[in-house]
Amino acid sequence: MPTITFREIKKGSILLIEEEPFEVIDRSFRAKQQNKAMATVNMKNLLTGKVLTKNFQSSAPVEEITLEETRAQFLYKDGEEYNFMDQETYDQFSLTEDQLGDSVNYLKEEVIVKIKKFEDRPIDIILPAEVSLKVIDAPPGVKGDTVQGGSKTVTLETGMQINVPLFVKEGENLIIKTKTGNFDRREN
């Protein structure tokens, strides 16, 4: 496993700490005149979802790892469990809402995602850049109601609520950007 110095730690890096994978959320450096330089790193444990802050000294190398990625299809939700099927092995597995976080807002049956694996165990997903979701509840747009920039809040089939232009109607499929959670366009 390759080791990196505290200066090479960057947002998105996956570090192995006490035999568990952590994703770097944010990091900052500081060096005082009489103390050694150090990096303060906010990290998310990819097995438990817990976030912690850790200081790294300049002298201590850190182990960086690469997680295996494969394609999987989302099958269904069962309580707090989200069930997937690996597209290569056809093995089925589930991840919890805690593990998936906000990604659950974009999951509907048959969506293809990338799965991050640690020691052959699925631990997280990478969403496609955009997904198509159906509007299940949309208040009518009131003509002349442009005080708020001509938008309204609708509910999508996953339960997520987003702001959209007034012309969007119930039953339409919308393309949603998964990085921002914003409406992009109506699906043709």
matplotlib code that plots the C-alpha trace (Angstrom):
import matplotlib.pyplot as plt

x = [0.0, 1.4, 2.1, 1.8, 3.0, 0.6, 1.1, -0.2, -3.6, -6.3, -10.1, -11.5, -8.4, -9.1, -6.9, -6.5, -6.5, -6.6, -7.6, -10.7, -11.2, -11.7, -12.6, -11.1, -13.9, -11.7, -8.2, -6.1, -2.4, -0.7, 2.8, 3.9, 7.4, 8.5, 6.1, 6.2, 3.8, 0.6, -2.5, -6.0, -8.2, -12.0, -12.7, -15.7, -15.4, -16.7, -17.8, -19.8, -20.5, -19.1, -17.1, -14.0, -11.2, -7.6, -4.2, -1.3, 2.3, 4.8, 6.9, 4.2, 3.4, -0.2, -1.5, -3.6, -5.7, -7.8, -11.2, -12.4, -15.3, -17.9, -21.2, -24.4, -28.1, -30.5, -33.2, -35.5, -35.8, -36.8, -37.2, -33.9, -32.0, -31.3, -30.8, -28.4, -27.2, -23.5, -23.6, -20.5, -21.1, -25.0, -24.5, -27.1, -26.2, -27.7, -26.5, -28.2, -29.5, -26.7, -24.1, -25.8, -26.6, -28.2, -27.7, -31.0, -32.8, -31.7, -32.3, -35.2, -35.5, -33.1, -30.7, -27.2, -24.5, -20.9, -20.2, -17.1, -15.8, -13.3, -11.9, -14.6, -17.3, -19.6, -19.5, -20.7, -22.1, -21.2, -24.3, -24.6, -24.2, -28.0, -31.1, -34.7, -37.3, -41.1, -42.9, -45.6, -46.8, -46.7, -48.8, -50.3, -48.2, -50.1, -49.9, -48.1, -46.5, -42.9, -42.0, -39.8, -38.2, -41.0, -40.3, -42.3, -41.4, -42.4, -42.1, -40.3, -41.0, -38.1, -39.6, -37.0, -38.4, -36.8, -37.5, -38.5, -39.9, -43.6, -44.3, -43.4, -46.5, -47.3, -46.5, -43.6, -40.2, -37.4, -33.6, -31.9, -28.2, -27.0, -24.0, -26.2, -29.7, -30.9, -33.5, -31.8, -34.6, -37.7, -37.2, -38.3]
y = [0.0, 3.4, 5.9, 9.6, 12.6, 14.8, 17.5, 15.1, 14.5, 16.1, 16.2, 12.9, 10.8, 7.5, 6.8, 3.5, 4.2, 1.4, -1.0, 1.1, 3.2, 7.0, 9.5, 13.0, 15.6, 18.6, 19.4, 22.4, 22.9, 24.9, 25.5, 27.4, 28.7, 26.3, 23.4, 20.9, 21.5, 19.5, 18.8, 18.8, 16.5, 15.9, 12.4, 10.1, 6.5, 4.6, 1.6, 3.4, 6.8, 8.6, 11.8, 12.6, 15.1, 13.9, 15.8, 14.4, 15.4, 16.0, 13.0, 10.4, 8.8, 8.0, 5.0, 5.9, 3.2, 2.8, 1.3, -1.2, 0.0, -2.1, -1.4, -2.3, -1.9, -0.6, -3.2, -2.1, -0.6, -2.8, -0.7, 0.9, -1.4, -0.5, -3.6, -3.8, -6.4, -6.4, -6.3, -8.5, -11.3, -10.9, -11.1, -9.2, -7.0, -4.2, -0.9, 1.1, 4.6, 5.7, 4.3, 6.0, 9.4, 11.8, 9.4, 7.8, 10.8, 9.7, 5.9, 4.4, 0.9, 0.0, 2.9, 1.9, 3.1, 2.4, 0.5, 1.2, -1.9, -2.3, -5.8, -7.1, -5.6, -3.0, 0.2, 3.1, 4.2, 6.7, 8.1, 8.8, 12.5, 12.9, 10.8, 11.0, 11.2, 11.6, 14.4, 13.0, 16.2, 19.7, 22.6, 24.6, 27.5, 30.8, 33.2, 36.3, 34.6, 35.6, 37.3, 34.3, 34.1, 32.0, 28.7, 26.2, 23.2, 19.8, 16.3, 13.6, 9.8, 9.2, 11.7, 14.4, 18.0, 20.4, 23.9, 23.9, 26.4, 27.1, 25.2, 21.8, 19.6, 16.5, 13.3, 14.8, 13.2, 15.6, 15.3, 16.1, 16.7, 14.4, 16.6, 19.6, 18.2, 20.8, 20.6, 20.5, 19.9, 18.0, 14.6, 14.3]
z = [0.0, -0.9, 1.8, 1.4, 3.4, 5.3, 2.6, -0.1, 1.7, -0.3, -0.4, -1.7, -0.7, 0.8, 3.9, 5.8, 9.5, 12.0, 9.2, 8.2, 5.2, 5.6, 2.9, 3.4, 3.5, 4.2, 5.4, 6.5, 7.2, 9.9, 10.9, 13.9, 14.4, 17.2, 16.4, 13.6, 10.7, 10.9, 8.8, 10.4, 8.5, 8.6, 7.5, 7.1, 8.1, 5.0, 7.1, 9.8, 8.2, 11.3, 10.8, 12.8, 12.9, 13.2, 13.2, 11.2, 12.0, 9.3, 10.2, 10.1, 6.7, 6.0, 4.0, 1.0, -0.6, -3.8, -3.4, -6.0, -8.2, -10.0, -11.6, -9.8, -10.4, -7.6, -7.1, -4.3, -0.8, 2.1, 5.2, 5.9, 3.5, -0.1, -2.3, -5.3, -7.7, -8.9, -12.7, -13.0, -10.5, -10.2, -6.4, -4.4, -1.4, 0.6, 2.0, 4.8, 4.6, 7.0, 4.5, 1.5, 3.1, 0.6, -2.3, -1.4, -2.9, -6.3, -6.1, -8.1, -9.4, -12.2, -11.8, -12.5, -10.0, -9.3, -6.1, -4.0, -2.4, 0.5, 0.9, -1.5, 0.7, -0.8, 1.3, -0.8, -4.2, -6.9, -8.5, -12.2, -13.1, -13.6, -13.0, -14.3, -11.5, -11.8, -10.1, -7.8, -6.2, -7.8, -6.7, -9.6, -10.8, -10.2, -13.1, -12.1, -9.1, -9.9, -6.6, -5.8, -9.2, -10.7, -8.9, -6.8, -4.7, -6.0, -4.5, -6.6, -6.6, -4.1, -1.6, -2.4, -2.7, -5.1, -6.5, -10.2, -12.6, -12.5, -15.7, -14.2, -13.7, -11.7, -13.7, -15.6, -15.6, -14.7, -15.1, -11.8, -11.4, -8.6, -7.5, -6.8, -6.5, -8.9, -11.7, -15.1, -17.6, -18.4, -19.9, -23.5]

ax = plt.figure().add_subplot(projection="3d")
ax.plot(x, y, z, "-o")
ax.set_aspect("equal")
plt.show()
